[in-house]
Amino acid sequence: MNKLMKIKKFIPIYFKAMRNKNTPVMAKLMGIFAIAYAILPTDMIPDVVPFLGILDDAIVLPFLIYLASKMIPDEVMDREEAAIIEE
């Protein structure tokens, strides 16, 4: 399975897992922080700086999502994946 298909499969599982009551609060906060970082105009490097402004978003956002996903217990991810497959 190529990486794009893995990401496409991961996104709904990730969002369902973030709403699960067994997901640690820290993982949920990290997910909220990632969304806020993407939406809010304040960045580490402003987007008006050519190349570097977008590059920091391209590095920070996936890293925050990766950290949040690693904090979610495997049982929760497996349960949510099974629920998505059943739908």
C-alpha positions as CSV (number, residue, x, y, z in Angstrom):
1,M,0.0,0.0,0.0
2,N,1.5,3.3,-1.0
3,K,2.0,6.2,1.5
4,L,-0.9,8.3,0.2
5,M,-3.3,5.4,0.7
6,K,-2.0,4.8,4.2
7,I,-2.5,8.5,5.1
8,K,-6.0,8.4,3.6
9,K,-6.8,5.4,5.7
10,F,-5.2,6.9,8.8
11,I,-7.1,10.2,8.9
12,P,-10.6,9.0,9.8
13,I,-9.1,6.4,12.3
14,Y,-7.1,9.2,13.9
15,F,-10.0,11.5,14.3
16,K,-12.3,8.8,15.8
17,A,-9.5,7.8,18.2
18,M,-9.1,11.5,19.3
19,R,-12.8,11.4,20.3
20,N,-12.4,8.2,22.2
21,K,-12.7,8.5,26.0
22,N,-9.7,6.2,26.4
23,T,-7.4,8.5,24.5
24,P,-5.1,10.4,26.9
25,V,-5.8,14.0,27.5
26,M,-2.2,14.9,26.5
27,A,-2.8,13.3,23.0
28,K,-6.0,15.3,22.6
29,L,-4.2,18.5,23.6
30,M,-1.5,17.8,21.1
31,G,-4.0,17.3,18.4
32,I,-5.8,20.5,19.3
33,F,-2.5,22.3,19.3
34,A,-1.7,21.0,15.8
35,I,-5.0,22.2,14.5
36,A,-4.5,25.6,16.2
37,Y,-1.0,25.9,14.7
38,A,-2.4,25.3,11.3
39,I,-5.3,27.7,11.6
40,L,-3.9,30.6,13.6
41,P,-1.8,33.2,11.8
42,T,1.0,33.0,14.4
43,D,3.8,30.7,13.4
44,M,7.4,30.1,14.4
45,I,8.4,31.5,11.0
46,P,5.8,33.7,9.4
47,D,4.4,32.4,6.1
48,V,5.4,35.6,4.3
49,V,9.0,34.5,4.5
50,P,9.5,32.7,1.2
51,F,10.0,28.9,1.4
52,L,10.9,28.9,5.2
53,G,7.4,30.1,6.2
54,I,5.7,27.1,4.6
55,L,8.5,24.7,5.4
56,D,8.1,25.1,9.1
57,D,4.3,24.3,8.7
58,A,5.3,21.2,6.6
59,I,7.6,20.0,9.4
60,V,5.8,21.0,12.6
61,L,2.3,19.9,11.7
62,P,3.1,16.3,10.7
63,F,5.4,16.1,13.8
64,L,2.7,17.2,16.2
65,I,0.2,14.7,14.6
66,Y,2.8,12.0,14.8
67,L,3.4,12.7,18.5
68,A,-0.3,12.7,19.2
69,S,-0.9,9.5,17.4
70,K,2.0,7.7,19.3
71,M,0.3,8.8,22.6
72,I,-2.9,7.0,21.6
73,P,-3.0,3.4,22.9
74,D,-2.8,0.7,20.3
75,E,-6.0,-0.8,21.6
76,V,-7.9,2.4,20.8
77,M,-6.4,2.7,17.3
78,D,-7.2,-1.0,16.6
79,R,-10.8,-0.6,17.9
80,E,-11.4,2.5,15.8
81,E,-9.8,0.9,12.7
82,A,-12.2,-2.0,13.1
83,A,-15.1,0.3,13.5
84,I,-14.2,2.1,10.3
85,I,-13.8,-1.1,8.4
86,E,-17.3,-2.3,9.6
87,E,-18.9,0.9,8.3
